[in-house]
Amino acid sequence: MCLGGSAVRHTYLTLQRRKANRVSTPNDDPVVKQLRDEISDNDLKIIDLINKRLTLVDKLWRYKAEHGIEMYNPEREEWMVTFLTRANKGPLSQEALTQVYKAIVETTKDEAARLGRS
């Protein structure tokens, strides 16, 4: 099959337009940059909230120590997992939410213990 001159020219111009619209790297793409900036902003908020949580856990542990209250309460942790999974509207799966929450709890315990030794 032989393409006529106008079909070849049209194909060439279409390819040139696609090439002109292409971004050389993801860092040059304004949509990628905007979404990455929003993700970074959310990451900063997450870190801030984890630090606030740690401060509250440290206060709670100090209070419990002063008043002879047991530190570890597995029933409370299980209640929180249930509470959070019911509140979760997705797209985070229930399994992933449980993993994230347990990681935060374990990290908070480790850090609170570190602060208590300081």
C-alpha positions in Angstrom: 0.0 0.0 0.0 1.4 3.3 -1.0 0.6 6.4 1.1 -0.1 9.6 -0.8 2.0 12.7 0.0 -0.7 14.3 2.1 -1.0 11.2 4.3 2.7 11.1 4.9 2.7 14.9 5.7 -0.2 14.4 8.1 1.5 11.5 9.9 4.8 13.6 10.1 3.0 16.6 11.5 1.1 14.5 14.0 4.3 12.9 15.2 5.9 16.4 15.5 3.0 17.7 17.6 3.2 14.7 19.9 6.9 15.2 20.3 6.5 18.9 21.0 3.9 18.1 23.8 6.1 15.5 25.4 7.9 16.5 28.6 11.6 15.5 28.7 11.5 14.3 32.3 8.9 13.8 35.0 10.4 16.7 36.9 9.6 19.0 34.1 5.9 18.1 34.0 3.8 20.7 35.9 1.1 18.1 36.8 3.7 15.7 38.3 5.3 18.6 40.2 2.0 19.8 41.6 1.0 16.3 42.7 4.4 15.6 44.2 4.2 19.0 46.1 0.8 18.0 47.5 2.1 14.6 48.5 5.1 16.3 50.3 2.7 18.6 52.1 0.7 15.7 53.3 3.9 13.8 54.4 4.8 16.8 56.5 1.4 16.8 58.1 1.7 13.1 58.8 5.0 13.6 60.5 3.6 16.5 62.5 0.7 14.4 63.7 2.9 11.5 64.6 5.1 13.9 66.7 1.9 15.3 68.4 0.8 11.7 69.1 4.2 10.9 70.6 4.0 13.9 72.9 0.6 12.9 74.1 1.7 9.3 74.7 4.7 10.5 76.6 2.4 12.6 78.9 0.1 9.6 79.3 2.9 7.3 80.2 4.3 9.8 82.7 0.9 10.1 84.3 0.4 6.4 84.4 3.8 5.9 86.0 3.1 8.5 88.7 -0.3 7.0 89.5 0.6 3.3 89.3 -1.5 2.6 86.3 -0.5 -0.3 83.9 1.2 1.0 80.8 0.1 -1.5 78.2 -3.6 -1.9 77.3 -4.1 -4.4 74.5 -7.9 -4.0 74.7 -7.6 -0.3 74.0 -5.4 -1.0 71.0 -7.9 -3.5 69.6 -10.7 -1.1 70.2 -8.8 1.6 68.3 -8.2 -0.7 65.3 -12.0 -1.5 65.2 -12.8 2.2 65.6 -10.4 3.3 62.9 -11.5 0.6 60.4 -15.1 1.6 60.9 -14.2 5.2 60.3 -12.0 4.5 57.3 -13.8 5.5 54.0 -11.0 4.3 51.8 -9.3 3.9 49.4 -7.0 2.5 52.1 -7.9 -1.1 52.7 -8.8 -2.3 56.2 -5.7 -4.6 56.1 -3.4 -1.7 55.2 -5.0 0.6 57.8 -4.4 -2.1 60.5 -0.7 -2.4 59.4 -0.2 1.4 59.4 -1.8 1.8 62.7 0.1 -1.0 64.4 3.4 0.4 62.9 2.5 3.9 64.4 1.7 2.3 67.8 4.9 0.3 67.9 7.0 3.2 66.8 5.3 5.5 69.4 5.9 2.9 72.1 9.6 2.7 71.2 10.0 6.5 71.1 8.0 7.1 74.3 10.3 4.5 76.0 13.3 6.4 74.6 11.9 9.7 75.9 11.2 8.2 79.3 14.9 7.1 79.6 16.2 10.6 78.7 
